[in-house]
Amino acid sequence: MLIKGLKYIPPCQSRFSRQSIDAIVNEQYTTLRPNIQGCLDDHRMQLIEPREKEGFPSLKRMLYELQSKKLPRKLRIRARRERKVVQSILKILHNRPDIIIRRTDKSKVFYIGNATVFTEKASKYMLETEAYREISNEHCILSENHHLVISLLGSLLKNGAINQEQYRQISPSKNRSELAHLHFIPKPHKPDTPLRPIVAAIHAPATQLSKFLNDLLAPVFLRVARETTFINGIDLVRILEKYVIDKQLKPTTLFVSFDVENLYTMIPRQGALIALIEFLERYLPNKRIGTFSINDIVRMARLVLDTNVFVYENKYFRQIRGGAMGSAFTQTLANIYMFEWEQDLLQIQQANKEIYGRYIDDVFMTTNVPFAQIKDILERANKKDPNIRISYCIQSKIDFLDVTVTNDNGHLTTSIFHKSATEPYILPYTSDHPRHVYNNIPYAALLRAARICSNVDDFEMERVRIDLSLLLNEYPPSFISKHFIRFFEMNNATSVLNGLNTEAYHALHQKLLHQPTRREKQMQANGEDINPIPDVLKKKKPWDPNVMYAKYNYESGPRSAFQHKFRTWWKTHFGHEASSVEHVHIKFAVKTNRTLEDAFVNKRPPRHMLLRKPTNVLPPPESTRNTT
């Protein structure tokens, strides 16, 4: 069962629920009815005809029928078998506190290890980074943090930086607020399996403020640093192929990669805020982003950092260095700090017409200087800032992100890099996801392969690998074949499938590699404006009364027919010809059942710990004061 991975959903979970069928149906009905009623009200539809009056009772009967109808025999047997396996694993985990189970970093597979060793590694990390301070006294820090956020938002509302709608969106809910909690995830792709700290703060008072601040600043940073920022491995391949066209690749060209150790945790808090101020002053033409002054932005940033309090191992801590992994704003702040740090390296690379690009804490460079010289440059960079420590690699063949880059005597090849310690993951075909989820998996895998692999032989090897992975995850051969053919036909490249035609593959590779993604199209549109307004500040599109969202829980068996049944029900009772809602378009918002990760990975402290309210002995945060 564990080999099925984190995202696997065992089938038909509602059939084993402690809730009665009536309770399950009432819950579904209560979720659906408000949106339906809202749609009818928007179109001022009065329920006059008998079929219209019968609409809602008929909906409830339909839901009851789908829930109570007997499962097909094979599905019923499989559902029972998988439930027993899940229950037996849960029993083992309950009886074996020495076993710890976690998701792994950068993959969707499980890690099972010794709980004592895991805890020792976590304690060592906290000790060595000196980023966390235990809180020992007992004042109401949760309420204090809540008050600090509300006070700052009130100040921003008063000075016109935010409006009433934004105030409501960013304000924390007093009833739902709770402290964050810290957990660690293992990185098996690195020696000795180090740990990465994650602060889970979904209901922490400053979480929505952190997200808002990230949405405000991230587009600005990306616009400024786009030429030296890698979005993904495909971005790297594009830049490398241009490097070849520009005749910069020589037989002696070397590739360099390095990563920054514990970037999010190790950046100095005050230094990061200074870097943020300098960045904004340098790159904001009007010293504002929309309605926000630099002072407003820095006050928000300081508050997000100052309110980072969490629970770990039944104790309370405050992060006093860096930012929290898991906080939306932390990545943008780290990017801005690194942007300042990397300027010396960037100038060297630009002077030599070499590549320099960064993906958060991973950097890729090309060089045509002697090995000793580039090593000396990197060593000097490593001593520039005591908070930034890098480990580097200099070779003619190198792995970066998900790409293997090779200089074969002046000839560039790129292919997909598979980390030896990281298991590849494809969602098993038997997982209880809606069927449309699976339709795009083969296409997306082939699309990625065609974009990254520079020659047809590497692409063919990757195609075979995808084929085998799909088969091992119980995808029917006919399904695989159908979607493989669909990929090649849609891209006019059947000769690649049938005969590995080199010229045809090169054309396919170039076409797909340079095909802009939706995100890139948006970035290009924003790039035309010198000082564009981030999406988070733009007025939301008004509610479209001609679109109705139907929320429902997907499950295999009779309930998988919900969409078809719902459309028929709607057409029969309300959306019939000449009715005021005849042209309403139905969109389905699908919710799925619990995954194996939900079932097996228990990292959340008891709720009473998250609601208990200590305070730090440190002086009150300065985030509500003016800083510039």
Secondary structure, DSSP 8 states (H G I E B T S, - for coil): -GGG-TT---S-GGGG-SS-HHHHHHHHHHHHHHHHHHHHHHTT----SHHHHTHHHHHHHHHHHHHHS---HHHHHHHHHHHHHHHHHHHHHHH-TTEEEEE-TTSSSEEEEEHHHHHHHHHHHHHHHT-EEEE-B-S-HHHHHHHHHHHHHHHHHHTTSS-HHHHHHHS--TTT---EEEEEEE-TTSTT--EEEEEE-TTSTTHHHHHHHHHHHHHHHHHHHGGGB--SHHHHHHHHHHHHHTT---TT-EEEEEEETTHHHHS-HHHHHHHHHHHHHHH-TTSEETTEEHHHHHHHHHHHHHT-EEEETTEEEEE-SS--TT-HHHHHHHHHHHHHHTHHHHHHHHHTT--EEEETTEEEEEE-S-HHHHHHHHHHHHTT-TT--EEEEEESEEEETTEEEEEETTEEEEEE---TTS------TTSSS-THHHHTHHHHHHHHHHHH--SHHHHHHHHHHHHHHHHHTT--HHHHHHHHHHHHHHTT-HHHHHH--HHHHHHHHHHHHT---HHHHHHHHHHTSSS---GGGS------TTEEEEEEE--SGGGGGHHHHHHHHHHHHTS-TTSTTTT-EEEEEEE----HHHHH------HHHHH---B-SS---STTS---
